[in-house]
Amino acid sequence: MEIKVQKLNQEQLNQMGVFDWPVWTKGVSKFPWSYDSIEECYFLEGDVTIEVKEAKAVSFGKGDFVTFPKGLECTWNIKVPVRKHYNFK
């Protein structure tokens, strides 16, 4: 199960309607999370490391477009407060 991290340009983000998606914010924290559907998100702010059992940790933050696969179980470690647009598929 792979977390996909991309750099998309403004045109790509606009075509996907990212800036019309809801916004989620969260302060510095660490918590378990699981995904029952695919989540796509675009980070406006933040610095996060996602820890997954039996896989290498993945880090990302401001300016990254991240896709979390359905069925992923992980731990979020937010080092700098997060603000992101998100969409569930």
C-alpha positions as CSV (number, residue, x, y, z in Angstrom):
1,M,0.0,0.0,0.0
2,E,1.7,3.1,-1.2
3,I,1.3,6.7,-0.2
4,K,1.8,8.8,-3.3
5,V,3.4,12.3,-3.0
6,Q,3.4,14.6,-6.0
7,K,4.2,18.2,-6.9
8,L,1.4,19.5,-9.1
9,N,1.3,22.8,-10.8
10,Q,-1.4,25.5,-10.4
11,E,-3.1,24.5,-13.6
12,Q,-3.3,20.8,-12.6
13,L,-4.7,21.8,-9.2
14,N,-7.3,24.1,-10.8
15,Q,-8.4,21.4,-13.3
16,M,-9.0,19.0,-10.4
17,G,-11.0,21.6,-8.5
18,V,-8.7,21.3,-5.5
19,F,-9.4,24.8,-4.2
20,D,-13.1,24.0,-4.0
21,W,-12.5,21.0,-1.7
22,P,-13.1,21.4,2.1
23,V,-10.2,22.4,4.3
24,W,-8.9,20.4,7.3
25,T,-6.6,21.8,10.0
26,K,-4.8,20.1,12.9
27,G,-2.2,21.2,15.3
28,V,1.0,19.5,16.3
29,S,0.0,16.0,17.4
30,K,0.5,12.2,16.9
31,F,-2.5,9.9,16.3
32,P,-3.4,6.6,14.6
33,W,-5.6,6.8,11.4
34,S,-7.1,4.4,8.9
35,Y,-8.6,5.0,5.5
36,D,-11.9,3.4,4.4
37,S,-11.7,5.2,1.1
38,I,-9.0,6.9,-1.1
39,E,-8.1,10.4,0.1
40,E,-6.5,13.0,-2.1
41,C,-5.2,16.1,-0.4
42,Y,-3.2,19.3,-1.1
43,F,-1.1,20.7,1.7
44,L,-1.3,24.4,2.2
45,E,0.7,24.3,5.4
46,G,2.4,21.8,7.6
47,D,5.1,19.2,8.1
48,V,3.9,15.6,8.5
49,T,5.5,12.2,8.8
50,I,3.3,9.1,8.2
51,E,4.4,5.9,9.9
52,V,3.2,2.6,8.4
53,K,3.9,-0.8,9.9
54,E,6.4,-2.8,7.7
55,A,7.1,0.2,5.5
56,K,9.4,3.2,5.4
57,A,8.0,6.4,6.9
58,V,6.8,9.0,4.4
59,S,7.2,12.8,5.0
60,F,5.5,15.7,3.2
61,G,4.2,19.2,3.7
62,K,3.4,22.5,2.2
63,G,2.9,22.3,-1.6
64,D,2.6,18.5,-1.7
65,F,-0.4,16.6,-3.3
66,V,-0.8,13.4,-1.4
67,T,-2.9,10.3,-2.2
68,F,-3.7,7.8,0.6
69,P,-4.9,4.4,-0.5
70,K,-8.0,2.7,0.8
71,G,-7.3,0.3,3.6
72,L,-4.1,2.1,4.8
73,E,-3.5,2.0,8.6
74,C,-1.0,4.5,9.8
75,T,0.1,6.9,12.4
76,W,0.1,10.7,11.7
77,N,3.0,12.6,13.3
78,I,2.3,16.3,12.7
79,K,5.4,18.4,13.4
80,V,4.1,21.7,12.1
81,P,0.4,22.5,12.1
82,V,-1.5,21.3,9.0
83,R,-3.9,23.0,6.7
84,K,-5.0,21.0,3.7
85,H,-7.7,20.7,1.0
86,Y,-9.0,17.1,1.0
87,N,-11.3,14.9,-1.1
88,F,-12.5,11.3,-0.5
89,K,-13.1,9.0,-3.5
